[in-house]
Amino acid sequence: MYLFLAGCLAFILFFTVFGDRGLLRIYELRQDTAGVEERLSSTRLDNEKLKQEIVALKSDRRYLESIARKDFGFVRNNEVIYQFPQEKKQP
């Protein structure tokens, strides 16, 4: 009789810890949830930065000009651009 009860208790304990809804699975799910929440927070922050950049591109002519100059090499009339060769780094 005691052996049967001990077997049942061991069976229940095993599935409580190692089963599909056991303690280890709950721990793994909490870790996954924390990782997803961290990525979500980072993505929301990136999204806000992009929204601010969109607003700046639509309304701030100086910002738009700086992007055109930096990324596309645009210049104003009568401007002279000096380009210097980059020095190679010695190891």
N, C-alpha and C positions, 0 to 999 in steps of 0.2 A: 504494500500500500504506500509506504513512504517512498519507495523507489519510483512509483508511478507519479506521485506528487512532485518529486524532485525532477523527474523527466519533463513534466508539464511546465514547471517553473523555469527550467533551463530553456525549453522551447520558446516560451513567452519572452524571456529575457533576451534570447538570441534575436528574435524578430523585433524587439523593441530597440535594440542597438543597431542591428545590421540590416533590417528590412527596408523595403522601398520607402516607407514613411518613418524610418528609424531615426535615431539621434544623429548618426553620422550623415545621413542624407539631409537632414534639416540643417546641420552645420555647413555642408557643401552649398546648399541653396542660399543660405545667408551670405556666404562668401561671394557667390555669384551675384547676388543682389547688390552687395556693396560695390563690386566692380562695375556693374551696369549703371548704378547711380553715379559713380565717379565719372564714367564716360559721358553720361547724360549731362552732368554739370559742365564738363569741359566743352561739350558740343553746344550747349546753350550759351556759354561765354563766347565761343567762336561766332555763333550766330549773331549775337549782339554787336560784336566788332564789325561783322560784315554789314549789318544794318546801318551802323554809324558811317561806314565807308560809302555806302550807297547814298545816304543823305548828303555827305560831303561832296561826292561826285556830282550830284544833281544841283547843289546850291552854292558850293564854294569854288569860284573860278580860279583862285590861286592854287588850291589843291589840285584841281584838274590840270592846270598848267604845269605844276611840279611833276605830276605823273607823266604827262606828255613829254616833258624834257628828259626825265630820268629813264623812262622805259623805251621811248621811241626816238630819242635824240633830237627832238624838235628844238629850233632856235628862233630867236626873233630876228627881224631884219636888222642889218648892220651889226650883228654880233659876230665875234670871231671866237672860234673854239680852238683851244690848244690841247693837243693830246700828247702825253709823254709816255714813252715806253716803260713798261713795268719791269722792275728789276727782278731777276731770277734769284730765288733764295738758295743760298749755299747750304748743303747739309752739315 
